[in-house]
Amino acid sequence: MKYSAPVPGTAELELDYEELFEAMDRHRRRRHLTRAQACTELLVSPASWSTWSNGAPIGGESALRISLWCDRDLRDFVKPRAKAVQAPAA
């Protein structure tokens, strides 16, 4: 299941949690860190890492910390919100 949440102050954008998690994991591998070491640097629990790896949303504070840790701007992980498809009126 894929989760998304609106970026504060906007209705048309959302944070791409999957892309943020992938960037975090790539950065970890590039630095040759274990997941436990990365969690220690990020001040997050291994349980959070595991939950995020399954597509759960990443909270705002953690998302900002992750983007900074990856030396990226959090706006790099914002995408247009998918429009809900409505069934035609009967």
N, C-alpha and C positions, 0 to 999 in steps of 0.2 A: 504494500500500500504506500502511496506517495502522499506526503503531507505538504502543505504550504500555508503560509501566513502572510497577511498584508504587511507591507513596510509602513510604519507609522506615517500618517499624513497623506497616504496615497490609497487609491482604490484600484488602480490599474496595474500595480506592480506587486511582486511577491519575491521573497528570498528563495533562491534555488538551493535547498538544503543538500540535495544530492551532489551538486557541483561543489559546494563548500566542503562537504565531507571528503569528496575525492581530492580536492586541492590539499586539504589537511593531510590526508594519507600519503599523497605523492610527496609532500614536503617532508613528512616523517621518514619515508623510505630514502629520499635523497640525502637526508642527514644521517642515515644508518641508525635510526633510533628504534628501540622496541616500542610497542604500544604503551607499555607501562611508563617508559621514559618520557614519551610525548605527553601522556596524561599528567605526569608530574610537572612538566614545563607549562602546560596549559592550565594547570590547577583544576582539572576535571577528574572525575572518577572513571575507572575502567568500565564501570557499568554504563556510564553515559556514552562512552565510545561505542560500546556494544549496541546500545539502543540506537544511536545515530547510524551505525552501519546497517541497520535494518530499516532505515528510511524515516525514523522519527524526527520531528522538528528539533532544531537546535535553538535554544533560547537566545534572546537578544544579546545579553552580556557575553555568553560563550561564543556566539557568532562573531562579535566584534573582536574578542580576544583571539579567536582562530585566524581571522583575516589579518590581524596585526602580526601574529606569529608567522604566518605565511608570507609576510611582507607584501600584502595585497590590500587594496581598498575594498571595503565591504560592498560598495556599489558594483564591484566586478561580479557579484553573485546575485544581482537583482535581474529579474526577467519580467516580461509582461505577464499579467495574470491571465490564465486561460479563461475564456468566456464559457459560461455554462450553456449547454445546448438545451433549448426548451422544446418540448414536444409540440407539434402543431395542434392548434385548437380544434376540437371535434365539432 
